[in-house]
Amino acid sequence: MHEHAMSNRIAIRTRSEALASHILPVSGTMIGVGVTLIGLVKLAEAKYGPSHVDEYAAIAAVTFLLSALTSYLSIRCSNQIKLSVRIEQCADLIFLCGLVGITLVATLFAYEVI
């Protein structure tokens, strides 16, 4: 029975590490998306006037940075299973907040609300 419990923990941890290992590179990519959006907005502001889109995109980029950092920490702490899982859950939640944020920024920008 002890071996079965240990194999379950290994299976759960392996699956969990897979999530953190996906969050990390995608968060990095999304930081790049945010920076690109900021650059495009700066170019558009020269023609259309100032907006706050660049500031909101920067907040989304910082959110993705926090997600990347927490997923990295989760991977680094993988020998401490409970801590690693808890950090990974934070990374997942932060990542989802970043996705919602960048989508709201894009939607509001498209409709010229911000």
Phi and psi in radians as a Rosetta constraint file:
Dihedral C 1 N 2 CA 2 C 2 CIRCULARHARMONIC -1.102 0.35
Dihedral N 2 CA 2 C 2 N 3 CIRCULARHARMONIC -0.683 0.35
Dihedral C 2 N 3 CA 3 C 3 CIRCULARHARMONIC -1.137 0.35
Dihedral N 3 CA 3 C 3 N 4 CIRCULARHARMONIC -0.661 0.35
Dihedral C 3 N 4 CA 4 C 4 CIRCULARHARMONIC -1.123 0.35
Dihedral N 4 CA 4 C 4 N 5 CIRCULARHARMONIC -0.768 0.35
Dihedral C 4 N 5 CA 5 C 5 CIRCULARHARMONIC -1.095 0.35
Dihedral N 5 CA 5 C 5 N 6 CIRCULARHARMONIC -0.712 0.35
Dihedral C 5 N 6 CA 6 C 6 CIRCULARHARMONIC -1.158 0.35
Dihedral N 6 CA 6 C 6 N 7 CIRCULARHARMONIC -0.703 0.35
Dihedral C 6 N 7 CA 7 C 7 CIRCULARHARMONIC -1.184 0.35
Dihedral N 7 CA 7 C 7 N 8 CIRCULARHARMONIC -0.593 0.35
Dihedral C 7 N 8 CA 8 C 8 CIRCULARHARMONIC -1.123 0.35
Dihedral N 8 CA 8 C 8 N 9 CIRCULARHARMONIC -0.747 0.35
Dihedral C 8 N 9 CA 9 C 9 CIRCULARHARMONIC -1.084 0.35
Dihedral N 9 CA 9 C 9 N 10 CIRCULARHARMONIC -0.722 0.35
Dihedral C 9 N 10 CA 10 C 10 CIRCULARHARMONIC -1.126 0.35
Dihedral N 10 CA 10 C 10 N 11 CIRCULARHARMONIC -0.762 0.35
Dihedral C 10 N 11 CA 11 C 11 CIRCULARHARMONIC -1.104 0.35
Dihedral N 11 CA 11 C 11 N 12 CIRCULARHARMONIC -0.760 0.35
Dihedral C 11 N 12 CA 12 C 12 CIRCULARHARMONIC -1.112 0.35
Dihedral N 12 CA 12 C 12 N 13 CIRCULARHARMONIC -0.784 0.35
Dihedral C 12 N 13 CA 13 C 13 CIRCULARHARMONIC -1.135 0.35
Dihedral N 13 CA 13 C 13 N 14 CIRCULARHARMONIC -0.714 0.35
Dihedral C 13 N 14 CA 14 C 14 CIRCULARHARMONIC -1.091 0.35
Dihedral N 14 CA 14 C 14 N 15 CIRCULARHARMONIC -0.765 0.35
Dihedral C 14 N 15 CA 15 C 15 CIRCULARHARMONIC -1.121 0.35
Dihedral N 15 CA 15 C 15 N 16 CIRCULARHARMONIC -0.711 0.35
Dihedral C 15 N 16 CA 16 C 16 CIRCULARHARMONIC -1.170 0.35
Dihedral N 16 CA 16 C 16 N 17 CIRCULARHARMONIC -0.745 0.35
Dihedral C 16 N 17 CA 17 C 17 CIRCULARHARMONIC -1.074 0.35
Dihedral N 17 CA 17 C 17 N 18 CIRCULARHARMONIC -0.574 0.35
Dihedral C 17 N 18 CA 18 C 18 CIRCULARHARMONIC -1.095 0.35
Dihedral N 18 CA 18 C 18 N 19 CIRCULARHARMONIC -0.667 0.35
Dihedral C 18 N 19 CA 19 C 19 CIRCULARHARMONIC -1.123 0.35
Dihedral N 19 CA 19 C 19 N 20 CIRCULARHARMONIC -0.850 0.35
Dihedral C 19 N 20 CA 20 C 20 CIRCULARHARMONIC -1.082 0.35
Dihedral N 20 CA 20 C 20 N 21 CIRCULARHARMONIC -0.652 0.35
Dihedral C 20 N 21 CA 21 C 21 CIRCULARHARMONIC -1.251 0.35
Dihedral N 21 CA 21 C 21 N 22 CIRCULARHARMONIC -0.304 0.35
Dihedral C 21 N 22 CA 22 C 22 CIRCULARHARMONIC -1.537 0.35
Dihedral N 22 CA 22 C 22 N 23 CIRCULARHARMONIC -0.644 0.35
Dihedral C 22 N 23 CA 23 C 23 CIRCULARHARMONIC -1.110 0.35
Dihedral N 23 CA 23 C 23 N 24 CIRCULARHARMONIC -0.721 0.35
Dihedral C 23 N 24 CA 24 C 24 CIRCULARHARMONIC -1.015 0.35
Dihedral N 24 CA 24 C 24 N 25 CIRCULARHARMONIC -0.985 0.35
Dihedral C 24 N 25 CA 25 C 25 CIRCULARHARMONIC -1.206 0.35
Dihedral N 25 CA 25 C 25 N 26 CIRCULARHARMONIC -0.600 0.35
Dihedral C 25 N 26 CA 26 C 26 CIRCULARHARMONIC -1.194 0.35
Dihedral N 26 CA 26 C 26 N 27 CIRCULARHARMONIC -0.638 0.35
Dihedral C 26 N 27 CA 27 C 27 CIRCULARHARMONIC -1.090 0.35
Dihedral N 27 CA 27 C 27 N 28 CIRCULARHARMONIC -0.726 0.35
Dihedral C 27 N 28 CA 28 C 28 CIRCULARHARMONIC -1.063 0.35
Dihedral N 28 CA 28 C 28 N 29 CIRCULARHARMONIC -0.725 0.35
Dihedral C 28 N 29 CA 29 C 29 CIRCULARHARMONIC -1.104 0.35
Dihedral N 29 CA 29 C 29 N 30 CIRCULARHARMONIC -0.724 0.35
Dihedral C 29 N 30 CA 30 C 30 CIRCULARHARMONIC -1.212 0.35
Dihedral N 30 CA 30 C 30 N 31 CIRCULARHARMONIC -0.498 0.35
Dihedral C 30 N 31 CA 31 C 31 CIRCULARHARMONIC -1.085 0.35
Dihedral N 31 CA 31 C 31 N 32 CIRCULARHARMONIC -0.755 0.35
Dihedral C 31 N 32 CA 32 C 32 CIRCULARHARMONIC -1.086 0.35
Dihedral N 32 CA 32 C 32 N 33 CIRCULARHARMONIC -0.660 0.35
Dihedral C 32 N 33 CA 33 C 33 CIRCULARHARMONIC -1.094 0.35
Dihedral N 33 CA 33 C 33 N 34 CIRCULARHARMONIC -0.768 0.35
Dihedral C 33 N 34 CA 34 C 34 CIRCULARHARMONIC -1.093 0.35
Dihedral N 34 CA 34 C 34 N 35 CIRCULARHARMONIC -0.753 0.35
Dihedral C 34 N 35 CA 35 C 35 CIRCULARHARMONIC -1.132 0.35
Dihedral N 35 CA 35 C 35 N 36 CIRCULARHARMONIC -0.710 0.35
Dihedral C 35 N 36 CA 36 C 36 CIRCULARHARMONIC -1.096 0.35
Dihedral N 36 CA 36 C 36 N 37 CIRCULARHARMONIC -0.755 0.35
Dihedral C 36 N 37 CA 37 C 37 CIRCULARHARMONIC -1.056 0.35
Dihedral N 37 CA 37 C 37 N 38 CIRCULARHARMONIC -0.730 0.35
Dihedral C 37 N 38 CA 38 C 38 CIRCULARHARMONIC -1.057 0.35
Dihedral N 38 CA 38 C 38 N 39 CIRCULARHARMONIC -0.778 0.35
Dihedral C 38 N 39 CA 39 C 39 CIRCULARHARMONIC -1.080 0.35
Dihedral N 39 CA 39 C 39 N 40 CIRCULARHARMONIC -0.753 0.35
Dihedral C 39 N 40 CA 40 C 40 CIRCULARHARMONIC -1.140 0.35
Dihedral N 40 CA 40 C 40 N 41 CIRCULARHARMONIC -0.679 0.35
Dihedral C 40 N 41 CA 41 C 41 CIRCULARHARMONIC -1.145 0.35
Dihedral N 41 CA 41 C 41 N 42 CIRCULARHARMONIC -0.710 0.35
Dihedral C 41 N 42 CA 42 C 42 CIRCULARHARMONIC -1.059 0.35
Dihedral N 42 CA 42 C 42 N 43 CIRCULARHARMONIC -0.677 0.35
Dihedral C 42 N 43 CA 43 C 43 CIRCULARHARMONIC -1.179 0.35
Dihedral N 43 CA 43 C 43 N 44 CIRCULARHARMONIC -0.728 0.35
Dihedral C 43 N 44 CA 44 C 44 CIRCULARHARMONIC -1.193 0.35
Dihedral N 44 CA 44 C 44 N 45 CIRCULARHARMONIC -0.578 0.35
Dihedral C 44 N 45 CA 45 C 45 CIRCULARHARMONIC -1.105 0.35
Dihedral N 45 CA 45 C 45 N 46 CIRCULARHARMONIC -0.525 0.35
Dihedral C 45 N 46 CA 46 C 46 CIRCULARHARMONIC -1.096 0.35
Dihedral N 46 CA 46 C 46 N 47 CIRCULARHARMONIC -0.559 0.35
Dihedral C 46 N 47 CA 47 C 47 CIRCULARHARMONIC -1.653 0.35
Dihedral N 47 CA 47 C 47 N 48 CIRCULARHARMONIC -0.685 0.35
Dihedral C 47 N 48 CA 48 C 48 CIRCULARHARMONIC -1.861 0.35
Dihedral N 48 CA 48 C 48 N 49 CIRCULARHARMONIC -0.136 0.35
Dihedral C 48 N 49 CA 49 C 49 CIRCULARHARMONIC 1.766 0.35
Dihedral N 49 CA 49 C 49 N 50 CIRCULARHARMONIC 3.002 0.35
Dihedral C 49 N 50 CA 50 C 50 CIRCULARHARMONIC -1.238 0.35
Dihedral N 50 CA 50 C 50 N 51 CIRCULARHARMONIC 2.665 0.35
Dihedral C 50 N 51 CA 51 C 51 CIRCULARHARMONIC -2.573 0.35
Dihedral N 51 CA 51 C 51 N 52 CIRCULARHARMONIC 3.092 0.35
Dihedral C 51 N 52 CA 52 C 52 CIRCULARHARMONIC -1.846 0.35
Dihedral N 52 CA 52 C 52 N 53 CIRCULARHARMONIC 0.121 0.35
Dihedral C 52 N 53 CA 53 C 53 CIRCULARHARMONIC -1.038 0.35
Dihedral N 53 CA 53 C 53 N 54 CIRCULARHARMONIC -0.723 0.35
Dihedral C 53 N 54 CA 54 C 54 CIRCULARHARMONIC -1.089 0.35
Dihedral N 54 CA 54 C 54 N 55 CIRCULARHARMONIC -0.649 0.35
Dihedral C 54 N 55 CA 55 C 55 CIRCULARHARMONIC -1.173 0.35
Dihedral N 55 CA 55 C 55 N 56 CIRCULARHARMONIC -0.735 0.35
Dihedral C 55 N 56 CA 56 C 56 CIRCULARHARMONIC -1.212 0.35
Dihedral N 56 CA 56 C 56 N 57 CIRCULARHARMONIC -0.633 0.35
Dihedral C 56 N 57 CA 57 C 57 CIRCULARHARMONIC -1.144 0.35
Dihedral N 57 CA 57 C 57 N 58 CIRCULARHARMONIC -0.617 0.35
Dihedral C 57 N 58 CA 58 C 58 CIRCULARHARMONIC -1.145 0.35
Dihedral N 58 CA 58 C 58 N 59 CIRCULARHARMONIC -0.691 0.35
Dihedral C 58 N 59 CA 59 C 59 CIRCULARHARMONIC -1.105 0.35
Dihedral N 59 CA 59 C 59 N 60 CIRCULARHARMONIC -0.736 0.35
Dihedral C 59 N 60 CA 60 C 60 CIRCULARHARMONIC -1.101 0.35
Dihedral N 60 CA 60 C 60 N 61 CIRCULARHARMONIC -0.714 0.35
Dihedral C 60 N 61 CA 61 C 61 CIRCULARHARMONIC -1.094 0.35
Dihedral N 61 CA 61 C 61 N 62 CIRCULARHARMONIC -0.714 0.35
Dihedral C 61 N 62 CA 62 C 62 CIRCULARHARMONIC -1.137 0.35
Dihedral N 62 CA 62 C 62 N 63 CIRCULARHARMONIC -0.645 0.35
Dihedral C 62 N 63 CA 63 C 63 CIRCULARHARMONIC -1.066 0.35
Dihedral N 63 CA 63 C 63 N 64 CIRCULARHARMONIC -0.762 0.35
Dihedral C 63 N 64 CA 64 C 64 CIRCULARHARMONIC -1.174 0.35
Dihedral N 64 CA 64 C 64 N 65 CIRCULARHARMONIC -0.573 0.35
Dihedral C 64 N 65 CA 65 C 65 CIRCULARHARMONIC -1.091 0.35
Dihedral N 65 CA 65 C 65 N 66 CIRCULARHARMONIC -0.791 0.35
Dihedral C 65 N 66 CA 66 C 66 CIRCULARHARMONIC -1.067 0.35
Dihedral N 66 CA 66 C 66 N 67 CIRCULARHARMONIC -0.673 0.35
Dihedral C 66 N 67 CA 67 C 67 CIRCULARHARMONIC -1.129 0.35
Dihedral N 67 CA 67 C 67 N 68 CIRCULARHARMONIC -0.752 0.35
Dihedral C 67 N 68 CA 68 C 68 CIRCULARHARMONIC -1.105 0.35
Dihedral N 68 CA 68 C 68 N 69 CIRCULARHARMONIC -0.764 0.35
Dihedral C 68 N 69 CA 69 C 69 CIRCULARHARMONIC -1.118 0.35
Dihedral N 69 CA 69 C 69 N 70 CIRCULARHARMONIC -0.751 0.35
Dihedral C 69 N 70 CA 70 C 70 CIRCULARHARMONIC -1.220 0.35
Dihedral N 70 CA 70 C 70 N 71 CIRCULARHARMONIC -0.629 0.35
Dihedral C 70 N 71 CA 71 C 71 CIRCULARHARMONIC -1.188 0.35
Dihedral N 71 CA 71 C 71 N 72 CIRCULARHARMONIC -0.654 0.35
Dihedral C 71 N 72 CA 72 C 72 CIRCULARHARMONIC -1.089 0.35
Dihedral N 72 CA 72 C 72 N 73 CIRCULARHARMONIC -0.774 0.35
Dihedral C 72 N 73 CA 73 C 73 CIRCULARHARMONIC -1.081 0.35
Dihedral N 73 CA 73 C 73 N 74 CIRCULARHARMONIC -0.688 0.35
Dihedral C 73 N 74 CA 74 C 74 CIRCULARHARMONIC -1.056 0.35
Dihedral N 74 CA 74 C 74 N 75 CIRCULARHARMONIC -0.760 0.35
Dihedral C 74 N 75 CA 75 C 75 CIRCULARHARMONIC -1.146 0.35
Dihedral N 75 CA 75 C 75 N 76 CIRCULARHARMONIC -0.752 0.35
Dihedral C 75 N 76 CA 76 C 76 CIRCULARHARMONIC -1.153 0.35
Dihedral N 76 CA 76 C 76 N 77 CIRCULARHARMONIC -0.522 0.35
Dihedral C 76 N 77 CA 77 C 77 CIRCULARHARMONIC -1.677 0.35
Dihedral N 77 CA 77 C 77 N 78 CIRCULARHARMONIC 0.352 0.35
Dihedral C 77 N 78 CA 78 C 78 CIRCULARHARMONIC -1.074 0.35
Dihedral N 78 CA 78 C 78 N 79 CIRCULARHARMONIC -0.325 0.35
Dihedral C 78 N 79 CA 79 C 79 CIRCULARHARMONIC -1.341 0.35
Dihedral N 79 CA 79 C 79 N 80 CIRCULARHARMONIC -0.273 0.35
Dihedral C 79 N 80 CA 80 C 80 CIRCULARHARMONIC -1.882 0.35
Dihedral N 80 CA 80 C 80 N 81 CIRCULARHARMONIC 1.516 0.35
Dihedral C 80 N 81 CA 81 C 81 CIRCULARHARMONIC -0.974 0.35
Dihedral N 81 CA 81 C 81 N 82 CIRCULARHARMONIC -0.885 0.35
Dihedral C 81 N 82 CA 82 C 82 CIRCULARHARMONIC -1.084 0.35
Dihedral N 82 CA 82 C 82 N 83 CIRCULARHARMONIC -0.771 0.35
Dihedral C 82 N 83 CA 83 C 83 CIRCULARHARMONIC -1.115 0.35
Dihedral N 83 CA 83 C 83 N 84 CIRCULARHARMONIC -0.782 0.35
Dihedral C 83 N 84 CA 84 C 84 CIRCULARHARMONIC -1.059 0.35
Dihedral N 84 CA 84 C 84 N 85 CIRCULARHARMONIC -0.762 0.35
Dihedral C 84 N 85 CA 85 C 85 CIRCULARHARMONIC -1.132 0.35
Dihedral N 85 CA 85 C 85 N 86 CIRCULARHARMONIC -0.730 0.35
Dihedral C 85 N 86 CA 86 C 86 CIRCULARHARMONIC -1.110 0.35
Dihedral N 86 CA 86 C 86 N 87 CIRCULARHARMONIC -0.775 0.35
Dihedral C 86 N 87 CA 87 C 87 CIRCULARHARMONIC -1.125 0.35
Dihedral N 87 CA 87 C 87 N 88 CIRCULARHARMONIC -0.699 0.35
Dihedral C 87 N 88 CA 88 C 88 CIRCULARHARMONIC -1.108 0.35
Dihedral N 88 CA 88 C 88 N 89 CIRCULARHARMONIC -0.668 0.35
Dihedral C 88 N 89 CA 89 C 89 CIRCULARHARMONIC -1.098 0.35
Dihedral N 89 CA 89 C 89 N 90 CIRCULARHARMONIC -0.667 0.35
Dihedral C 89 N 90 CA 90 C 90 CIRCULARHARMONIC -1.114 0.35
Dihedral N 90 CA 90 C 90 N 91 CIRCULARHARMONIC -0.776 0.35
Dihedral C 90 N 91 CA 91 C 91 CIRCULARHARMONIC -1.033 0.35
Dihedral N 91 CA 91 C 91 N 92 CIRCULARHARMONIC -0.735 0.35
Dihedral C 91 N 92 CA 92 C 92 CIRCULARHARMONIC -1.105 0.35
Dihedral N 92 CA 92 C 92 N 93 CIRCULARHARMONIC -0.808 0.35
Dihedral C 92 N 93 CA 93 C 93 CIRCULARHARMONIC -1.123 0.35
Dihedral N 93 CA 93 C 93 N 94 CIRCULARHARMONIC -0.774 0.35
Dihedral C 93 N 94 CA 94 C 94 CIRCULARHARMONIC -1.096 0.35
Dihedral N 94 CA 94 C 94 N 95 CIRCULARHARMONIC -0.724 0.35
Dihedral C 94 N 95 CA 95 C 95 CIRCULARHARMONIC -1.058 0.35
Dihedral N 95 CA 95 C 95 N 96 CIRCULARHARMONIC -0.791 0.35
Dihedral C 95 N 96 CA 96 C 96 CIRCULARHARMONIC -1.097 0.35
Dihedral N 96 CA 96 C 96 N 97 CIRCULARHARMONIC -0.676 0.35
Dihedral C 96 N 97 CA 97 C 97 CIRCULARHARMONIC -1.078 0.35
Dihedral N 97 CA 97 C 97 N 98 CIRCULARHARMONIC -0.712 0.35
Dihedral C 97 N 98 CA 98 C 98 CIRCULARHARMONIC -1.090 0.35
Dihedral N 98 CA 98 C 98 N 99 CIRCULARHARMONIC -0.737 0.35
Dihedral C 98 N 99 CA 99 C 99 CIRCULARHARMONIC -1.095 0.35
Dihedral N 99 CA 99 C 99 N 100 CIRCULARHARMONIC -0.784 0.35
Dihedral C 99 N 100 CA 100 C 100 CIRCULARHARMONIC -1.095 0.35
Dihedral N 100 CA 100 C 100 N 101 CIRCULARHARMONIC -0.759 0.35
Dihedral C 100 N 101 CA 101 C 101 CIRCULARHARMONIC -1.060 0.35
Dihedral N 101 CA 101 C 101 N 102 CIRCULARHARMONIC -0.862 0.35
Dihedral C 101 N 102 CA 102 C 102 CIRCULARHARMONIC -1.174 0.35
Dihedral N 102 CA 102 C 102 N 103 CIRCULARHARMONIC -0.563 0.35
Dihedral C 102 N 103 CA 103 C 103 CIRCULARHARMONIC -1.202 0.35
Dihedral N 103 CA 103 C 103 N 104 CIRCULARHARMONIC -0.723 0.35
Dihedral C 103 N 104 CA 104 C 104 CIRCULARHARMONIC -1.095 0.35
Dihedral N 104 CA 104 C 104 N 105 CIRCULARHARMONIC -0.749 0.35
Dihedral C 104 N 105 CA 105 C 105 CIRCULARHARMONIC -1.036 0.35
Dihedral N 105 CA 105 C 105 N 106 CIRCULARHARMONIC -0.833 0.35
Dihedral C 105 N 106 CA 106 C 106 CIRCULARHARMONIC -1.105 0.35
Dihedral N 106 CA 106 C 106 N 107 CIRCULARHARMONIC -0.741 0.35
Dihedral C 106 N 107 CA 107 C 107 CIRCULARHARMONIC -1.146 0.35
Dihedral N 107 CA 107 C 107 N 108 CIRCULARHARMONIC -0.826 0.35
Dihedral C 107 N 108 CA 108 C 108 CIRCULARHARMONIC -1.134 0.35
Dihedral N 108 CA 108 C 108 N 109 CIRCULARHARMONIC -0.635 0.35
Dihedral C 108 N 109 CA 109 C 109 CIRCULARHARMONIC -1.152 0.35
Dihedral N 109 CA 109 C 109 N 110 CIRCULARHARMONIC -0.705 0.35
Dihedral C 109 N 110 CA 110 C 110 CIRCULARHARMONIC -1.101 0.35
Dihedral N 110 CA 110 C 110 N 111 CIRCULARHARMONIC -0.635 0.35
Dihedral C 110 N 111 CA 111 C 111 CIRCULARHARMONIC -1.618 0.35
Dihedral N 111 CA 111 C 111 N 112 CIRCULARHARMONIC 0.167 0.35
Dihedral C 111 N 112 CA 112 C 112 CIRCULARHARMONIC 0.976 0.35
Dihedral N 112 CA 112 C 112 N 113 CIRCULARHARMONIC 0.649 0.35
Dihedral C 112 N 113 CA 113 C 113 CIRCULARHARMONIC -1.452 0.35
Dihedral N 113 CA 113 C 113 N 114 CIRCULARHARMONIC -0.613 0.35
